[in-house]
Amino acid sequence: MATSARPTPTPIQPNLTHNIENVLAFRTQVGAVTIPGGQTKLLGVVDVSMYDRIRLVTDERIDSTSNIILRMTFTEGEELVAQLDTVLLTPHSQMTRVYDVPGTRLSIYADSVGAAGTQGALDVLIYGQY
């Protein structure tokens, strides 16, 4: 009895999708930004036009004595158009969120919600994915 020839395996095609790149698009200063209670601070304006998605990573430091409201606002020119998101941070808390197609520019504000003599310290990082 003759043996049949084994079929030649078909090579697997390499992944034809593009590589997803993640880059650090924005970061507050190393060591945290401290904001006195009752005050607002513009942390920065981020060009997000080249990204398909962005990831927000933020935390409030354990030694903070006030809450912080982080506001991410769509900006066109000098005009604050609309809120992308508002995040409430409490001392020793952290948050990570992902947003699709965020627009062209985001202004990042932090409001320290507390009485005089209190302060909040936070870190904000935004990663872009394209």
C-alpha positions as CSV (number, residue, x, y, z in Angstrom):
1,M,0.0,0.0,0.0
2,A,1.4,3.4,-0.9
3,T,1.5,6.2,1.6
4,S,0.0,9.4,0.7
5,A,2.1,12.5,0.6
6,R,1.7,14.9,3.5
7,P,0.3,18.3,2.5
8,T,2.7,21.2,2.7
9,P,1.6,23.6,5.5
10,T,0.5,27.0,4.5
11,P,2.7,29.7,6.1
12,I,0.9,32.0,8.5
13,Q,0.8,35.6,7.2
14,P,2.3,38.2,9.5
15,N,-0.1,40.5,11.3
16,L,-1.1,43.0,8.7
17,T,-2.4,45.6,11.1
18,H,-0.3,48.6,11.9
19,N,1.6,48.7,15.2
20,I,-0.1,50.6,17.9
21,E,2.2,53.2,19.4
22,N,1.7,54.7,22.9
23,V,3.5,57.9,23.8
24,L,3.6,60.2,26.8
25,A,1.8,63.3,25.5
26,F,1.7,65.3,28.8
27,R,3.0,65.0,32.3
28,T,2.9,67.3,35.3
29,Q,6.2,68.0,37.0
30,V,8.0,65.2,38.7
31,G,7.1,65.2,42.4
32,A,3.5,66.5,42.0
33,V,1.9,69.8,41.5
34,T,0.6,71.4,44.8
35,I,-2.4,73.7,44.7
36,P,-3.6,75.6,47.8
37,G,-7.2,75.1,48.9
38,G,-9.8,77.2,47.0
39,Q,-7.5,77.8,44.0
40,T,-7.5,76.7,40.4
41,K,-4.4,76.0,38.3
42,L,-4.0,75.5,34.6
43,L,-1.7,72.4,34.4
44,G,-1.2,72.6,30.6
45,V,-2.7,72.5,27.2
46,V,-2.2,69.3,25.2
47,D,-2.3,68.8,21.5
48,V,-4.2,65.5,21.0
49,S,-5.0,65.9,17.3
50,M,-2.7,63.1,16.3
51,Y,-4.1,60.4,18.6
52,D,-6.9,58.0,18.1
53,R,-7.2,57.6,21.9
54,I,-5.8,59.0,25.0
55,R,-5.4,57.5,28.5
56,L,-5.6,59.7,31.6
57,V,-3.6,58.5,34.6
58,T,-3.9,60.7,37.7
59,D,-3.5,60.5,41.4
60,E,-3.7,62.7,44.5
61,R,-0.9,62.4,46.9
62,I,-1.5,60.8,50.4
63,D,-0.4,64.0,52.2
64,S,-3.0,66.2,50.6
65,T,-5.5,67.9,52.8
66,S,-8.1,68.9,50.2
67,N,-9.9,67.2,47.3
68,I,-9.0,68.0,43.7
69,I,-11.4,68.3,40.8
70,L,-9.5,67.7,37.5
71,R,-11.1,69.2,34.4
72,M,-10.3,68.2,30.9
73,T,-11.7,70.8,28.5
74,F,-11.9,70.8,24.7
75,T,-10.1,74.0,23.5
76,E,-10.3,75.6,20.1
77,G,-8.0,78.6,19.7
78,E,-8.3,80.4,23.0
79,E,-11.9,79.3,23.6
80,L,-12.8,76.6,26.1
81,V,-15.5,74.7,24.2
82,A,-16.8,71.9,26.4
83,Q,-15.8,69.5,29.1
84,L,-14.4,66.1,28.0
85,D,-14.5,64.9,31.6
86,T,-14.3,66.0,35.2
87,V,-12.6,63.8,37.8
88,L,-12.9,64.1,41.5
89,L,-9.7,63.0,43.4
90,T,-9.5,62.5,47.1
91,P,-6.2,62.2,49.1
92,H,-4.5,58.9,48.3
93,S,-6.8,58.1,45.3
94,Q,-6.0,57.3,41.7
95,M,-7.9,57.1,38.4
96,T,-7.3,55.8,34.9
97,R,-9.6,56.4,32.0
98,V,-9.5,56.0,28.2
99,Y,-11.1,58.4,25.8
100,D,-11.7,57.9,22.0
101,V,-10.9,60.6,19.4
102,P,-10.6,63.4,21.9
103,G,-10.5,66.4,19.5
104,T,-7.6,68.7,18.8
105,R,-6.5,70.3,22.0
106,L,-7.3,69.8,25.7
107,S,-6.8,72.2,28.5
108,I,-6.1,70.5,31.8
109,Y,-7.2,72.4,35.0
110,A,-7.1,71.4,38.6
111,D,-9.3,72.9,41.3
112,S,-8.3,72.4,44.9
113,V,-11.5,72.1,46.9
114,G,-10.7,73.0,50.4
115,A,-10.6,75.8,52.9
116,A,-7.7,78.2,53.4
117,G,-4.7,76.4,54.9
118,T,-5.4,73.2,53.0
119,Q,-3.7,72.0,49.8
120,G,-3.9,69.2,47.3
121,A,-1.0,67.6,45.4
122,L,-1.5,65.6,42.2
123,D,0.2,64.0,39.3
124,V,-1.4,63.9,35.8
125,L,-0.1,61.9,32.9
126,I,-1.7,61.6,29.5
127,Y,-0.7,58.9,27.0
128,G,-1.6,59.1,23.4
129,Q,-2.2,56.2,21.2
130,Y,-2.1,56.2,17.4
